[in-house]
Amino acid sequence: MMRNVQQRVIAAPANAVGRVIDELATPESSAWPSPSWPPLVLDNGLQPGSSGGHGPIRYSVTSHEPGRHVVLTFAPSCGLDGWHELRVTPESDDETRLVHTISATTTGRMRWLWPLVVRWFHEALVHDLFDNAERRVTGTPVAEPARWSPWVRLMRRVRARRSADASLADPGHPGPRTDGTGP
């Protein structure tokens, strides 16, 4: 069993942070860290039963309490048997804890992909999301913004190079992004 918890205390009331989380699967979302990461797409927003995901990670919405939490269950095909959750917890009237938890068993290729690649991408994406949520609700720059580890930066360069090689072999392939923001 694998459990991964990332959290941040944000100097804003819980209802403000909750509104940002409720917008995650909408075009209006300013918290989801696109274009740096694959977009979050769900076929019916955060409504229970809605399905989709980001990149190769697929899931469906199990429960959603507006302004408080969303729980998503991984699709069996992605190699994770379990769930992940984004939860908003008030710490005081003007501070909120934002917590992302994954609880799952890895299967198939994910047994080695999680510890070597996916975990590191996941944590970088979640901290970028936390930065965006904090900027959105406070209206100020993040005091200590997330920085991608050297490992994440290296893996993204390797991925971009492989994508560039694929575009040379396949003229119909769009190739890597040239603005430096894409994975």
Disulfide bonds with the S-S distance in Angstrom:
none
